[in-house]
Amino acid sequence: MDHRYHINVFWSQRDESWVADVPDLKACAAFGDSPEEAIAEARLAIEGWLASARAGGLPIPEARYRPAIYAAA
């Protein structure tokens, strides 16, 4: 299965780092010193999240999240 999950990237003042959040996967996020690093770490987190779900026999969510900008179209 090929999943293409949206990744939100933002600066967290509290954590003093970039955060990459995957809205379709509960509690799946990563941090980095740059947006690129946060995204790379999020891709690893997605792989780990999916592997854990498969190993536990849990359902794999479809990639459904779309930023609000696409809702207007």
C-alpha positions in Angstrom: 0.0 0.0 0.0 1.2 3.5 -0.9 0.0 6.1 1.5 0.5 9.8 1.0 -0.1 11.6 4.2 -0.2 15.3 4.5 2.5 16.8 6.8 2.0 20.2 8.5 5.2 22.0 9.3 5.4 24.9 11.8 7.8 26.6 14.2 7.2 25.8 17.9 8.4 28.6 20.1 7.8 26.4 23.2 9.9 23.6 21.8 12.3 25.9 20.0 12.3 23.7 16.9 10.3 22.9 13.8 7.4 20.5 14.2 6.1 18.2 11.4 2.6 16.9 12.3 0.7 14.2 10.4 -3.0 14.9 11.0 -4.3 11.6 9.7 -2.2 9.5 12.0 -3.0 10.1 15.7 0.1 11.2 17.7 2.4 11.1 14.7 4.8 14.0 14.7 8.5 14.8 14.6 10.9 17.6 15.3 13.9 19.1 13.6 16.3 22.0 13.5 15.0 23.0 10.0 11.7 22.4 8.2 13.5 19.9 5.9 14.8 17.9 8.9 11.4 17.9 10.5 9.8 16.5 7.3 12.5 13.8 7.0 11.9 12.8 10.6 8.2 12.8 10.0 8.6 10.4 7.1 10.4 8.0 9.4 7.7 8.5 12.0 5.1 7.6 9.4 6.9 4.4 8.5 7.2 3.5 12.2 3.5 4.3 12.9 2.3 2.2 10.0 4.6 -0.7 10.9 3.3 -0.6 14.5 -0.3 -0.5 13.4 0.3 -3.5 11.0 2.1 -5.5 13.7 -0.8 -4.8 16.1 -3.5 -5.6 13.6 -4.8 -2.1 13.7 -6.5 -0.4 10.8 -4.4 1.9 8.5 -6.2 5.3 8.0 -6.7 6.6 4.5 -4.9 9.8 3.7 -7.8 12.2 3.9 -6.6 15.5 5.5 -6.5 18.5 3.2 -5.5 22.0 4.2 -8.3 24.5 4.4 -7.1 26.2 1.3 -8.4 23.2 -0.8 -11.9 23.3 0.8 -12.6 26.6 -1.0 -12.0 25.0 -4.4 
